[in-house]
Amino acid sequence: MEFEPKALKINERLTILPEEIHFTASRSGGPGGQNVNKVSTRITLWFDVLRSSSLSEAEKELILRTFPTRTNKNGWLWVTAQQTRSQINNRELAKARFVELLQQALLKRSFRKKTRIPQRAQEERMAQKKKRGELKMGRSSKRLGGWE
C-alpha cells in the first residue's frame, strides 16, 4: 500500500514538511496476546527541533522549553502512539498528537495587564471594614462595662 506523505499544518503560518518527520516502530506493551509479542505496532514520531527549517529560532526555543521531558539533549522531540493494533492507525494518532502539541506550545498567551484598584472601590472596602469593626466592638465587654 503506497501512500504519499503530506505536510502537517500546525497553524496558518506554520507547516511541517514530511521530510522533517521520522517514524520508528517497536513492539507495543500491554494486552494483546500473541499480536503484541510478534508485531511492532507502537509508532514513535521523531522531529528534530533544532535542525528544522520550518521553525524560527524563537519557536525552537519555545518548543524545547515547553516540552523538556519529550525532548532529548540533541533536540529531538518524540511522540508515541500504541492505542491500536495497527501501525497505520498509530502513525495517524502520533501525527495528530504531534500537531496538537506544537499548537499548544506555539499558542500566543495573553498576559494580564496590571491595573490599579479604583479609588471608589478602595473607599467602599475601607468603609465595610470600619462598619464590621464597629459591630464587633459593640459586642465587646470593654464597651459595655464588663462583668468585673
C-alpha positions as CSV (number, residue, x, y, z in Angstrom):
1,M,0.0,0.0,0.0
2,E,1.7,3.2,-1.2
3,F,0.8,6.5,0.3
4,E,2.1,10.0,-0.3
5,P,3.2,11.8,2.9
6,K,1.5,15.1,3.4
7,A,2.8,18.2,5.2
8,L,1.4,18.7,8.7
9,K,-0.4,22.1,9.0
10,I,0.2,23.4,12.6
11,N,-1.3,26.8,12.2
12,E,-2.0,29.4,9.4
13,R,1.7,30.3,9.3
14,L,3.5,27.0,10.1
15,T,3.6,23.8,8.1
16,I,6.0,20.9,8.9
17,L,7.4,19.2,5.9
18,P,7.2,15.4,5.7
19,E,11.0,15.1,5.3
20,E,11.4,16.6,8.8
21,I,9.5,13.8,10.5
22,H,10.8,10.3,11.0
23,F,8.9,7.2,12.3
24,T,10.1,4.1,14.1
25,A,8.1,1.1,15.0
26,S,8.6,-1.1,18.1
27,R,6.7,-3.7,20.0
28,S,3.8,-2.4,22.0
29,G,3.2,-3.1,25.6
30,G,0.0,-4.1,27.4
31,P,-2.7,-6.6,26.5
32,G,-3.0,-8.0,23.0
33,G,-1.7,-11.6,23.4
34,Q,0.3,-13.0,20.5
35,N,-0.1,-9.9,18.4
36,V,1.8,-7.8,20.9
37,N,4.6,-10.4,21.1
38,K,5.1,-10.7,17.3
39,V,4.1,-7.4,15.6
40,S,5.8,-3.9,16.0
41,T,2.7,-1.7,16.3
42,R,3.9,1.1,18.6
43,I,4.9,4.1,16.5
44,T,7.3,6.8,17.7
45,L,7.3,10.0,15.7
46,W,10.6,11.8,15.8
47,F,11.1,15.5,15.0
48,D,14.4,17.3,15.0
49,V,13.5,20.7,16.5
50,L,17.0,22.2,16.4
51,R,17.6,21.4,12.7
52,S,14.0,22.2,11.4
53,S,13.9,24.6,8.6
54,S,10.2,25.3,9.2
55,L,10.7,26.8,12.7
56,S,12.2,30.1,13.7
57,E,14.8,30.2,16.4
58,A,12.3,31.7,18.9
59,E,9.8,28.9,18.1
60,K,12.6,26.2,18.5
61,E,13.5,27.6,21.9
62,L,9.8,27.8,23.0
63,I,9.2,24.2,22.0
64,L,12.3,22.9,23.8
65,R,11.4,24.8,26.9
66,T,7.7,23.7,26.8
67,F,8.4,20.0,26.5
68,P,11.6,19.2,28.4
69,T,10.5,15.6,29.1
70,R,9.6,15.0,25.5
71,T,12.9,16.1,24.0
72,N,16.4,14.7,24.3
73,K,19.7,16.6,24.7
74,N,20.2,16.5,20.9
75,G,16.9,18.5,20.3
76,W,14.7,15.6,19.1
77,L,11.1,15.7,20.1
78,W,9.2,12.4,20.2
79,V,5.6,11.4,20.3
80,T,4.5,7.7,20.7
81,A,1.2,6.0,19.9
82,Q,0.2,2.5,20.7
83,Q,-3.5,2.6,21.2
84,T,-4.5,0.4,18.3
85,R,-3.2,-2.9,16.8
86,S,-2.4,-1.2,13.5
87,Q,0.8,0.6,12.6
88,I,-1.0,2.8,10.2
89,N,-3.6,3.9,12.7
90,N,-1.0,4.5,15.4
91,R,1.0,6.6,12.8
92,E,-2.0,8.8,12.3
93,L,-2.6,9.1,16.0
94,A,1.1,10.1,16.6
95,K,0.8,12.7,13.8
96,A,-2.4,14.2,15.3
97,R,-0.8,14.3,18.8
98,F,2.3,15.9,17.4
99,V,0.2,18.7,15.7
100,E,-1.7,19.2,18.9
101,L,1.5,19.5,21.0
102,L,3.0,22.0,18.6
103,Q,-0.2,24.1,18.5
104,Q,-0.2,24.1,22.3
105,A,3.5,25.1,22.6
106,L,3.2,27.9,20.0
107,L,-0.1,29.4,21.2
108,K,0.3,33.1,22.0
109,R,-0.5,33.6,25.6
110,S,-2.0,36.9,26.6
111,F,-0.6,38.3,29.8
112,R,-2.6,40.2,32.4
113,K,-2.1,43.9,32.4
114,K,-1.6,45.2,35.9
115,T,-4.2,47.8,36.8
116,R,-4.8,49.8,39.9
117,I,-7.8,49.3,42.2
118,P,-10.2,52.3,41.6
119,Q,-10.3,54.8,44.4
120,R,-14.0,54.3,44.9
121,A,-13.6,50.5,45.4
122,Q,-10.9,51.1,48.0
123,E,-13.1,53.6,49.9
124,E,-16.0,51.2,49.9
125,R,-13.8,48.4,51.1
126,M,-12.5,50.5,54.0
127,A,-16.0,51.6,54.9
128,Q,-17.1,48.0,55.1
129,K,-14.1,47.1,57.3
130,K,-14.8,50.0,59.6
131,K,-18.5,49.1,59.9
132,R,-17.6,45.4,60.7
133,G,-15.0,46.6,63.3
134,E,-17.6,48.8,65.0
135,L,-20.1,45.9,65.1
136,K,-17.5,43.7,66.8
137,M,-16.5,46.5,69.2
138,G,-20.2,46.8,70.1
139,R,-20.1,43.2,71.3
140,S,-17.0,43.7,73.4
141,S,-17.2,43.6,77.2
142,K,-14.9,46.6,77.4
143,R,-17.6,48.8,75.8
144,L,-20.5,47.5,77.9
145,G,-18.7,47.9,81.2
146,G,-18.0,44.2,81.5
147,W,-18.6,41.8,84.4
148,E,-15.9,42.7,86.8
